[in-house]
Amino acid sequence: MLNFTVGPVMSGEDVLEVAGHSTPYFRTPEFSDIMFENEKMMLEYLNAPENSRCVFLTTSGTGAMESCVMNILNKNDKVIVINGGSFGHRFVELCELHKLDYTEIKCEFGHQLKAEQLQGLENYTALLVNMHETSSGVLYNMPLISEFCKKNHILLIVDAISAFIAEEIDMEELGAAAVLTGSQKALAVQPGIAVIALAPEALDRIAANEEQCMYLSLKLALDNGRRGQTPFTPAVTILLQINARLHAIEEAGGIAEERRKIAGIAAEFREGIRDLPFENISESCSNAVTALHPLTTGAKEIVRILKDEYQIWVCPNGGELADKVFRVGHIGHITKEDNQKLLDALHDMQNRGIL
Ligand SMILES: *Cc1c(COP(=O)(O)O)cnc(C)c1O
């Protein structure tokens, strides 16, 4: 199967080689060295400010979102949530569950955030945003958000789960207190590890806040990370896969080169479907995903036929949009030839009268 979903995605050979071995014991100096290296490389790739830290939690991306909400924010905060799809909605649910004082900015599905939507919220203390709203394919205007937060001293937490590697992320320039990602998106290893980079601003809050939980405690993760360890048994092999992947990126020319590769695959795909009856629903596309509304056939049927007849996975949308929108991911180990196979399959479907 060729996998063009938005995660889990296909892994490269270097990662698969690591995944094919038994799990080693991890309370060792050797494993700690790998963890130190993972932390250092992630902070470099994100251009995190001096004295930032990075932790690796054994949980999915949502675990990192919840951990940030519980450990960095508190009852005194007034939180802005940008909500333009299912992942924005998840932050809203988390604020609700953890009884935070919040306001959501609703963005119409597929639409960019506008400056006037931030007006009147200057006295808030924190802002939660999914840099790339994976459900609609919208890449938010991060310079706008960052400038607003800096000007008003608002703590910025960026869910970059699907944006990391696909888009340039400069934590220092954004002034972000925390940036999160997950193992199964553009990191392109198995699901199970969430990564959170924390600037000093977030570290100070974590130290001062009352503990809300144990398993997702950032205090515990940070303390243990000082010796290259985790408080509980982590997804050891995924951490090793992340190490292999970070090294592979380095060896292939660095993170900017990897981003160019993803952008190239995305551009080629978008060019290749211009003659097909699809409408791109995102006003501001990321390199990670193309979200399409098919004009002549239901989205569910397209997803099913690609899977059953062409051995290609693309990503269905959920809820009311299940039959209206499907998404094609451009992250993971996708070659130009793989991309062409997807384009050929779609054109074959058109020739067969399915599209
Ligand atoms: C995938 C994704 C998540 C959730 O990740 P899980 O690993 O499924 O919990 C959160 N935010 C964004 C933007 C994502 O793309």
PDBQT file of the ligand as one rigid body, heavy atoms in Angstrom, charges set to zero:
ROOT
HETATM    1  C1  LIG A 401      -2.534  14.731  14.102  1.00  0.00    +0.000 C 
HETATM    2  C2  LIG A 401      -2.757  15.994  14.828  1.00  0.00    +0.000 A 
HETATM    3  C3  LIG A 401      -3.077  16.034  16.192  1.00  0.00    +0.000 A 
HETATM    4  C4  LIG A 401      -3.424  14.842  17.022  1.00  0.00    +0.000 C 
HETATM    5  O1  LIG A 401      -2.547  13.857  17.029  1.00  0.00    +0.000 OA
HETATM    6  P1  LIG A 401      -2.896  12.422  17.631  1.00  0.00    +0.000 P 
HETATM    7  O2  LIG A 401      -1.550  11.818  17.555  1.00  0.00    +0.000 OA
HETATM    8  O3  LIG A 401      -3.907  11.777  16.747  1.00  0.00    +0.000 OA
HETATM    9  O4  LIG A 401      -3.386  12.620  19.013  1.00  0.00    +0.000 OA
HETATM   10  C5  LIG A 401      -3.215  17.259  16.797  1.00  0.00    +0.000 A 
HETATM   11  N1  LIG A 401      -3.050  18.398  16.122  1.00  0.00    +0.000 NA
HETATM   12  C6  LIG A 401      -2.758  18.404  14.819  1.00  0.00    +0.000 A 
HETATM   13  C7  LIG A 401      -2.607  19.716  14.117  1.00  0.00    +0.000 C 
HETATM   14  C8  LIG A 401      -2.603  17.205  14.121  1.00  0.00    +0.000 A 
HETATM   15  O5  LIG A 401      -2.330  17.217  12.816  1.00  0.00    +0.000 OA
ENDROOT
TORSDOF 0
